[in-house]
Amino acid sequence: MKKRIFIAAAVLFSSQAIAQEQVQKKEADSTKNLDEVVVTATKFPIKQSLTGKVLTVIVQKMLERNSGKSVPEVLNTQAGIIINGSSNNPGTNQDVYMRGAAAGKTLILLDGVPLYDASGISGAYDLNLISADQVERIEILKGSQSTLYGSDAIAGVINIITKKGGAKKINTSVNLAAGSYNTYKGAVALNGTIKNTNYNVGFTKLYSKGFSSAEDISGTNGFDKDGIDENVFSAAVIQKINSSLSLKANTHISNYKTDTDNGPFTDDADFTIKNKNTIINAGADYTIGKTVLHLNYSYNKINRRYLDDSASRGSFAYYSLGNYTGTSHFAELYSNVAVTKHIDVLAGADFRRQSSNQSYFSLSAFGPYTSPTLDADSVKVNQFGAYASVVLKDVNGFNAELGGRYNSFNKYGNVFTFSFNPSYVIKNSIKIFGNISSGFKTPSLYQVYSEYNNTGVELKPEKSLSFEGGIQYNKDKVNLRAVYFSRGITDNIVFINTFAPPYGSYINADKQKDKGFEFEASVDFGKVVLHANYVNLDGKIETKTGAKDTSFFNLYRRPRQTVNLNVGISLTKNWNMNIALQSIGKRYEAVYLSAPDAMPAYYVWNLYSTYSITKNIKVYADFKNITDEKYAEVKGYNSRRFNVMAGVNFHF
């Protein structure tokens, strides 16, 4: 089977590459043109050559070449990012690990506005709730970014920028796809610009019967399939009032129901999860001379419902029901001023309010159990932050940014962070950069208010200090970047076991130290475009056991080494192909009250091809894991074996 696949791939790969005479111009995807304008690095438009921060951009053309893939699948091939669960059953947890940092320490932004799940243990946002069909581009900013973006940005931020209206009055697009595991997807969008009004409306439907989430080690194939049914709706409007003022509003409403199992290697026929998310954003941009004033407000509500009501159960409970609701309000006012040709000043303030309702009930042989109810009237926290930065641009090739933030909470005390990002550009092709930045992550509402809170001891925010340095070469059709980074986290929040009810609590205990090396390359040979990245990662936690300090590697589910290789080929004017290899090194899986299990290394080959029938109609096919590799991202759970997704895109 594998041999036949490789032969077919080789024939398809080479049959028309030699005969090609005309190659379409290719747009860079993730390996950073120095002249490209970005927003996330400084919160206002700036060329990449003028910032020393490590930024990756996934542009629209790259997303179009990955039609049918999810946002986690696209992110999972980027240097320094592991999305644990990206190749598991749709609807499973998508834990974001950036540069070895734990889940919840990478901040997700939607159009520059922070996204949280105020009901979750880590506070991390569920990427299942965002459809790639509604995304214009993604900007990935590595290193601590708490000075600009506040809590949770210890490892970096991922800014998902949604689509806006096109230049015509009416533009329509339709994407229809089907594939393995009885998976079907449809997406439709309508956008345009009518006089001073820019609008975009989109809807995506995903349905899949899926496969068993848990691995059946008995080999009897008796485990049931765990599917998903998801709907994602988005709408946005930008109204230009005059040359100085524009107003904007958008909403993102998504929900999905997914079947799941109740643990590794354990089937559960009637365990379901329902997740609903409503986001409403509003804002305004006002220009006064060289000053732009930005106002943003966001409302974000997430409700998760876990129901297990069957005699076919994966745990000791006959019945269980958990409801978790988190509500977040975010308001921000900031301004950037072009003081001179070489100096920009940014200053702003933001306010965040989070609250949560949570309840859990179960029935087992031990009788009924009801957890303490958490109510939004008492389970809440407020944050206020003020920040400023000075950006020095192109003074004989030298650039620098110096910034600071003061954050005040009604629960945890106060935090100050800073960042310093110098860089030097030589002949507009070589950039040398170094960054020093601090960050913080506040305790989640669950850690503070649940029955596992440490009574009498108030949790403190986790604090980090990060260093990175590197060099980037960009000239003609070659783009190379090498970065070394290190990060230390103090007041690390951990869960400790106790021998009295509730048998555990969250405390500030440990120190975390991570370091690594990233190398990225992009070379355009004309007919062939090569993208590659390599990451080497190490990390340890330092903890005190009695009077003795101990340390051990603890980057569970995070490989020490990863390699991504992507070869893009324009076979003809209308036919493009991508062949991708991902190699994941050995990882470790944490085991309760025991030594961690080693998980073997694995590799995955993928093949993606698109063909433009006309300028408005394109078909594509995505062959994933073409060697049918069997591996596990999470021990005891299945990943996708060889599978196919094919579809057609219409643009009018």
C-alpha positions in Angstrom: 0.0 0.0 0.0 2.7 2.5 1.0 4.8 1.5 -2.0 1.9 2.2 -4.4 1.3 5.6 -2.8 4.9 6.6 -3.1 5.1 5.6 -6.8 1.9 7.5 -7.6 3.1 10.5 -5.7 6.5 10.5 -7.6 4.8 10.2 -11.0 2.4 13.0 -10.2 5.2 15.1 -8.7 7.5 15.0 -11.8 5.3 14.4 -14.8 4.7 18.1 -15.7 7.3 20.0 -13.7 9.8 19.8 -16.5 7.4 20.8 -19.2 6.3 23.9 -17.5 7.1 27.1 -19.3 5.2 29.7 -17.4 5.0 30.0 -13.6 2.7 32.1 -11.6 4.2 34.6 -9.3 4.2 33.2 -5.8 3.3 35.1 -2.6 5.5 34.4 0.4 3.7 32.6 3.1 5.3 32.2 6.5 9.0 33.2 6.1 8.6 36.9 6.4 9.5 39.3 3.6 11.3 42.2 5.4 9.2 44.8 3.4 5.9 43.2 4.4 3.6 45.4 6.6 2.4 43.8 9.8 0.2 45.1 12.7 0.6 42.6 15.6 4.2 43.5 16.5 3.5 47.1 17.5 -0.3 47.5 17.3 0.0 49.8 14.3 1.2 49.1 10.7 5.0 48.7 10.4 7.3 47.0 8.0 8.9 43.8 9.3 12.4 45.3 8.6 11.7 47.9 11.3 10.9 45.6 14.2 13.2 43.2 16.0 10.4 40.9 17.1 10.1 37.4 15.7 7.0 37.5 13.5 5.5 34.9 11.1 2.8 35.7 8.7 0.5 33.2 7.0 -1.0 35.1 4.1 -4.3 34.5 2.3 -2.7 32.8 -0.6 -1.2 30.2 1.7 -4.6 29.7 3.4 -6.2 29.2 0.0 -3.6 26.5 -0.8 -4.8 24.8 2.4 -8.5 24.8 1.7 -10.2 22.1 3.7 -7.7 22.3 6.6 -8.6 23.7 10.0 -6.8 26.6 11.7 -5.0 24.2 14.1 -3.7 22.1 11.2 -2.3 25.2 9.5 -0.7 26.4 12.7 0.8 23.0 13.5 3.4 23.3 10.7 4.8 26.6 11.9 8.2 26.7 13.6 8.0 26.5 17.4 4.3 25.7 17.5 2.7 22.3 18.4 -1.1 22.1 18.4 -1.7 18.9 20.3 -4.8 17.4 18.9 -4.7 18.8 15.4 -4.7 15.4 13.8 -7.1 13.8 16.3 -10.8 13.5 15.9 -12.5 16.8 15.0 -13.8 18.5 18.2 -11.1 17.2 20.5 -9.0 19.6 22.7 -6.6 21.7 20.7 -3.8 22.6 23.1 -1.5 25.3 21.8 2.2 24.9 22.8 4.4 27.7 21.6 8.2 27.3 22.3 7.5 24.7 24.9 5.2 26.8 27.0 2.2 25.1 28.6 -1.4 25.4 27.3 -2.9 28.8 28.2 0.4 30.6 27.9 -0.1 31.6 24.3 -2.7 34.3 23.8 -5.1 34.0 20.9 -6.3 37.2 19.3 -9.2 37.7 16.9 -8.6 40.9 14.9 -6.3 42.1 17.7 -8.7 41.5 20.5 -7.8 38.9 23.2 -9.9 35.7 23.4 -10.3 33.8 26.6 -12.4 31.0 28.0 -13.1 32.3 31.5 -14.7 29.0 32.5 -11.6 26.8 31.7 -8.9 25.6 34.0 -6.1 27.3 31.9 -8.3 30.0 30.3 -7.1 29.0 26.8 -9.5 29.6 23.9 -10.8 26.7 21.9 -9.5 26.9 18.3 -12.3 24.5 17.2 -14.6 27.5 17.3 -12.9 29.4 14.4 -13.3 28.4 10.8 -10.3 28.8 8.5 -12.7 29.7 5.7 -13.4 33.0 7.4 -9.7 33.9 8.0 -7.8 36.5 5.9 -4.4 36.0 7.4 -2.6 34.9 10.6 0.2 36.8 12.3 2.2 34.8 14.9 4.3 36.9 17.3 6.8 34.9 19.4 8.3 35.8 22.7 6.6 37.4 25.7 4.1 40.0 24.5 2.4 40.9 27.8 3.6 44.6 27.6 1.3 45.1 24.6 -1.3 42.4 25.1 -1.5 41.7 28.9 -2.1 38.3 30.6 -1.5 34.9 28.9 1.0 36.2 26.3 4.0 34.6 28.0 5.1 32.5 25.0 3.6 34.8 22.3 0.4 35.7 20.6 -1.5 34.4 17.5 -3.5 37.1 15.8 -6.3 35.6 13.6 -7.4 38.3 11.2 -10.8 37.7 9.7 -11.8 38.5 6.1 -13.0 42.0 5.2 -15.1 43.2 2.2 -13.6 43.2 -1.3 -13.3 46.1 -3.7 -16.5 45.2 -5.7 -20.0 45.9 -4.5 -20.7 42.2 -4.2 -18.3 39.3 -4.0 -19.4 35.7 -3.3 -17.5 32.6 -2.5 -18.6 29.0 -1.9 -16.5 26.1 -0.7 -17.8 22.5 -0.8 -15.8 19.5 0.4 -16.1 15.9 1.4 -13.7 13.3 2.6 -12.8 10.4 4.8 -14.7 9.5 7.9 -17.9 10.7 6.3 -16.8 14.3 6.6 -18.6 17.1 4.8 -18.0 20.8 4.8 -19.7 23.8 3.2 -18.8 27.4 3.5 -20.4 30.5 1.9 -19.5 34.1 2.1 -20.8 37.4 0.8 -18.7 40.6 1.0 -18.0 43.9 -0.7 -17.8 47.7 -0.5 -20.8 49.9 -1.2 -19.8 53.6 -1.1 -18.4 54.1 2.4 -19.6 50.7 3.8 -17.4 47.6 3.8 -19.1 44.4 4.8 -18.5 40.7 5.1 -20.8 37.8 6.0 -19.8 34.1 6.2 -21.2 30.8 7.3 -19.4 27.4 7.6 -20.9 24.0 8.3 -18.8 21.0 9.3 -20.2 17.5 9.8 -18.2 14.3 10.3 -19.1 10.8 11.7 -15.4 10.7 12.7 -13.7 7.7 14.4 -13.3 6.5 17.9 -11.5 9.1 20.0 -10.0 6.5 22.3 -7.7 3.7 21.1 -9.1 0.2 21.2 -6.1 -1.8 22.2 -8.2 -5.0 22.3 -8.3 -4.9 18.5 -12.0 -5.9 18.4 -13.1 -2.6 16.7 -15.9 -2.4 19.2 -15.5 1.2 20.0 -18.2 3.6 18.6 -17.4 6.5 16.3 -17.2 10.0 17.7 -18.4 12.6 15.3 -18.9 16.4 15.2 -21.6 18.8 14.0 -20.4 22.4 13.9 -21.8 25.8 12.7 -19.8 29.0 12.5 -21.3 32.4 11.5 -19.5 35.7 11.2 -20.4 39.2 10.1 -18.5 42.4 10.0 -19.1 46.0 8.8 -16.8 49.0 8.6 -18.5 52.3 8.1 -16.4 55.3 7.0 -18.1 58.4 8.4 -15.6 60.9 6.9 -11.8 61.1 6.2 -11.1 61.1 9.9 -13.6 58.7 11.5 -14.6 55.1 10.8 -16.8 52.8 12.9 -16.6 49.0 12.9 -18.6 46.1 14.3 -18.4 42.4 14.0 -19.8 39.2 15.5 -18.6 35.7 15.6 -21.2 33.0 16.6 -20.2 29.4 16.7 -21.4 26.1 18.2 -20.5 22.5 17.9 -21.7 19.2 19.3 -19.1 16.4 19.5 -19.1 12.8 20.8 -16.1 11.8 22.9 -14.7 9.1 25.1 -14.1 9.3 28.8 -10.4 8.5 28.9 -7.5 6.9 27.2 -8.2 3.4 25.8 -11.8 3.7 27.2 -14.9 3.8 25.1 -18.1 5.7 26.0 -21.1 5.5 23.7 -23.1 8.4 25.0 -20.6 11.0 26.2 -21.2 14.3 24.4 -19.8 17.8 24.5 -21.7 21.0 23.4 -19.7 24.2 23.1 -21.3 27.6 22.2 -19.5 30.8 21.7 -20.8 34.3 21.1 -18.4 37.2 20.4 -19.6 40.8 19.7 -17.0 43.5 19.0 -17.4 47.2 18.3 -14.9 49.9 17.8 -13.8 53.2 16.2 -10.7 54.7 14.6 -10.2 58.5 14.6 -7.4 60.3 12.9 -6.1 63.7 14.0 -3.2 64.8 12.0 -0.5 62.1 12.6 -2.3 60.6 15.5 -4.7 57.7 15.3 -7.0 57.0 18.2 -8.4 53.4 18.5 -11.3 52.3 20.6 -12.3 48.6 21.0 -14.9 46.8 23.0 -15.5 43.0 23.0 -18.0 40.7 24.6 -17.2 37.0 24.7 -19.4 34.3 26.2 -18.6 30.6 26.1 -20.8 27.8 27.4 -19.5 24.2 27.6 -21.8 21.3 28.5 -20.6 17.8 29.2 -23.2 15.0 29.4 -22.6 11.3 30.0 -26.0 9.5 30.5 -25.4 6.0 29.3 -24.9 2.6 30.9 -22.0 2.4 28.5 -19.6 4.5 30.6 -15.9 5.1 30.6 -15.7 6.0 34.3 -17.3 4.9 37.6 -20.2 7.4 37.2 -23.5 6.2 35.9 -24.5 9.7 35.0 -22.7 13.0 35.0 -23.5 16.6 33.8 -21.2 19.5 33.9 -22.0 23.1 32.8 -19.3 25.7 32.5 -20.0 29.2 31.4 -17.5 32.0 31.1 -18.1 35.6 30.2 -15.4 38.2 29.3 -15.6 41.9 28.7 -12.7 43.8 27.1 -12.4 47.5 26.5 -9.4 49.3 25.1 -8.4 52.8 24.2 -5.0 53.5 22.6 -3.2 55.8 20.2 -0.1 55.8 18.1 1.6 59.1 17.2 4.2 59.6 14.5 6.3 62.1 16.4 9.0 62.3 13.7 9.9 60.3 10.6 12.0 58.0 12.9 9.9 57.9 16.1 6.5 56.5 16.9 4.9 56.6 20.3 2.1 54.2 21.4 0.1 54.6 24.6 -3.1 52.9 25.8 -5.2 51.4 28.5 -7.4 48.4 28.7 -10.0 47.0 31.1 -11.0 43.3 31.4 -13.7 41.7 33.4 -14.2 37.9 33.6 -16.9 35.9 35.4 -18.0 32.3 35.4 -20.9 30.0 36.3 -20.0 26.4 36.9 -21.8 23.3 38.2 -21.1 19.5 38.1 -23.3 16.6 39.2 -22.6 12.8 39.0 -24.2 9.6 40.2 -22.2 6.5 40.9 -22.1 3.5 43.2 -20.9 5.9 45.9 -24.1 7.9 45.6 -24.7 11.4 44.2 -22.0 14.1 44.1 -22.6 17.8 43.6 -19.6 20.1 43.3 -19.7 23.5 44.9 -21.6 25.8 42.6 -19.6 28.7 41.2 -21.8 31.8 40.5 -20.9 34.7 38.3 -21.9 37.2 41.1 -19.0 36.1 43.2 -16.7 34.3 40.7 -15.2 37.3 38.9 -12.1 39.3 38.5 -11.3 42.7 37.1 -8.0 43.8 35.5 -6.9 47.3 34.5 -3.7 47.9 32.5 -1.9 50.9 31.2 0.9 50.6 28.6 3.2 52.6 26.5 6.0 52.1 24.0 8.5 54.1 21.9 9.4 52.8 18.5 12.6 54.0 16.9 12.7 53.3 13.2 15.5 53.2 10.6 18.2 55.4 12.1 21.0 54.3 9.8 19.6 50.8 9.9 19.1 50.7 13.7 15.6 50.1 15.1 14.4 49.6 18.7 11.2 49.4 20.7 11.1 50.1 24.5 7.8 49.5 26.3 6.2 48.9 29.7 2.9 47.9 31.2 1.4 48.3 34.6 -1.4 45.9 35.4 -3.7 46.1 38.5 -6.1 43.4 39.7 -8.8 43.3 42.3 -7.5 39.8 43.4 -3.9 39.2 42.7 -1.9 42.4 43.4 -0.1 44.3 40.7 2.3 43.4 37.9 4.8 45.4 35.9 6.2 44.2 32.6 8.7 45.6 30.1 10.1 44.8 26.7 13.2 46.0 24.8 13.6 45.0 21.1 16.6 46.3 19.2 17.5 45.3 15.7 19.9 46.4 13.0 19.4 46.0 9.3 22.4 45.7 6.9 21.9 46.6 3.2 18.2 45.9 3.6 18.9 42.1 3.5 20.4 41.1 6.9 18.6 41.8 10.2 20.3 41.1 13.5 17.9 41.3 16.5 17.7 40.7 20.2 14.7 40.8 22.5 14.3 41.0 26.3 10.8 40.9 27.7 8.8 40.0 30.7 5.3 38.6 30.9 2.6 37.3 33.2 -0.4 35.0 33.4 -3.1 35.5 35.9 -4.6 32.5 37.8 -7.8 31.3 36.1 -11.2 31.7 37.9 -11.4 27.9 38.3 -8.0 27.9 40.1 -9.0 30.6 42.4 -12.7 29.8 43.2 -13.2 26.1 42.7 -13.1 23.6 45.6 -9.4 23.1 44.7 -8.4 26.6 45.7 -5.7 26.8 48.4 -7.8 28.2 51.3 -6.1 31.1 53.1 -3.4 31.5 50.5 -4.0 33.8 47.5 -2.6 32.7 44.2 -0.2 35.1 42.5 0.2 35.6 38.8 2.9 33.5 37.0 5.7 35.8 35.9 8.2 35.3 33.1 11.4 36.7 31.7 12.4 35.9 28.1 15.5 36.4 26.0 15.9 35.8 22.3 18.4 36.7 19.7 19.0 35.8 16.1 19.7 36.8 12.5 17.6 36.9 9.4 18.7 37.0 5.8 16.3 38.1 3.0 17.4 38.8 -0.5 16.0 38.0 -3.9 14.3 34.6 -3.5 16.1 33.4 -0.3 14.8 34.0 3.2 16.6 32.5 6.2 16.1 33.0 9.9 17.8 31.5 13.0 16.7 32.3 16.6 17.8 31.2 20.0 15.4 31.7 22.9 15.2 31.1 26.6 12.4 31.7 29.1 12.1 31.5 32.8 8.8 31.4 34.7 8.4 31.9 38.5 5.4 31.4 40.7 4.4 28.6 38.4 0.9 27.4 39.3 0.7 23.7 39.9 -1.8 21.2 41.3 -0.7 19.2 44.3 -2.3 16.1 45.7 -3.4 15.9 49.3 -4.8 13.1 51.5 -7.9 15.0 52.7 -10.9 16.2 50.8 -10.9 17.7 48.1 -7.6 15.8 47.7 -5.7 18.5 46.0 -5.2 22.3 45.5 -3.5 24.8 43.3 -0.4 26.6 44.6 2.4 28.8 43.4 5.4 26.4 43.8 7.8 25.9 40.9 10.1 27.5 38.5 10.0 26.7 34.8 12.9 27.1 32.5 12.7 26.5 28.7 15.1 27.1 25.9 15.4 26.3 22.3 16.6 27.0 18.8 14.5 27.7 15.6 15.7 27.7 12.0 13.4 28.6 9.1 14.2 28.7 5.4 12.3 29.7 2.3 13.8 29.4 -1.2 12.1 30.2 -4.5 13.6 28.3 -7.4 11.0 29.5 -9.8 9.3 26.3 -10.6 9.7 25.0 -7.1 9.3 26.8 -3.8 10.9 25.2 -0.7 9.8 26.0 2.9 11.4 24.3 5.9 11.8 24.7 9.6 13.6 22.9 12.4 13.1 23.3 16.2 15.2 22.0 19.0 13.5 22.4 22.4 14.5 21.7 26.0 12.8 22.6 29.3 12.7 21.6 33.0 10.8 22.4 36.1 12.6 23.2 39.4 10.7 22.3 42.5 11.5 21.9 46.2 10.9 18.5 47.8 11.4 19.0 51.5 14.7 20.8 51.9 16.0 19.5 48.5 15.7 21.2 45.1 15.1 18.9 42.2 14.6 19.5 38.5 13.4 17.3 35.6 12.3 17.6 32.0 8.5 18.3 32.0 7.5 19.4 28.5 5.0 16.6 28.2 3.5 16.1 24.7 6.0 18.6 23.4 8.8 17.0 21.2 12.4 17.9 21.7 12.8 18.1 17.9 10.5 18.9 15.1 11.0 19.2 11.4 8.6 20.6 8.8 9.4 20.5 5.0 7.1 21.8 2.3 7.8 21.7 -1.4 5.4 23.7 -3.6 5.4 23.1 -7.3 3.6 24.9 -10.1 3.0 22.0 -12.5 1.2 24.2 -15.0 -0.2 27.7 -15.1 -3.4 26.4 -13.3 -2.1 23.4 -11.4 -0.2 23.6 -8.1 1.0 21.0 -5.7 2.4 20.9 -2.2 4.2 17.9 -0.7 4.8 18.2 3.0 6.7 16.1 5.6 6.4 16.6 9.3 8.8 14.8 11.7 7.9 14.8 15.4 10.6 13.6 17.8 10.1 11.6 21.0 7.8 13.0 23.6 6.7 12.1 27.1 3.3 11.6 28.5 2.7 12.4 32.2 1.4 9.5 34.3 -0.4 10.0 37.6 1.8 9.0 40.5 4.3 7.3 38.2 7.2 7.9 35.9 6.2 9.5 32.5 5.8 7.3 29.5 8.0 7.8 26.4 6.1 8.2 23.2 7.9 7.2 20.0 8.9 9.6 17.3 6.8 9.6 14.1 6.6 11.2 10.7 3.7 12.2 8.4 3.7 12.7 4.6 0.9 14.9 3.2 0.1 15.7 -0.4 -2.1 18.7 -1.5 -3.0 19.7 -5.0 -5.2 22.5 -6.5 -6.3 23.0 -10.1 -8.0 26.2 -11.4 -10.6 25.2 -13.9 -11.4 28.9 -14.6 -10.4 32.1 -12.8 -13.5 31.6 -10.6 -13.5 27.9 -10.0 -10.8 25.8 -8.3 -10.8 22.2 -7.2 -8.5 20.7 -4.7 -7.6 17.4 -3.0 -5.8 16.9 0.3 -4.1 13.6 1.0 -3.1 13.4 4.6 -0.8 10.8 6.2 -0.3 9.1 2.9 1.9 6.4 4.4 -0.8 5.4 6.9 1.4 6.0 9.8 0.0 5.0 13.2 0.9 7.4 16.0 -0.7 9.1 19.0 -0.5 12.8 19.8 -2.1 12.0 23.2 -1.4 8.5 24.7 -4.5 6.3 24.5 -6.2 8.3 21.8 -6.4 7.8 18.0 -5.0 10.1 15.4 -6.1 10.2 11.7 -4.7 7.4 9.5 -4.5 7.9 5.8 -7.4 10.2 4.8 -8.6 12.4 2.0 -10.5 15.6 1.7 -11.5 17.0 -1.7 -13.6 20.0 -2.7 -14.3 22.9 -5.0 -14.1 26.6 -4.5 -16.3 29.1 -6.4 -15.4 32.9 -6.4 -17.6 35.4 -8.1 
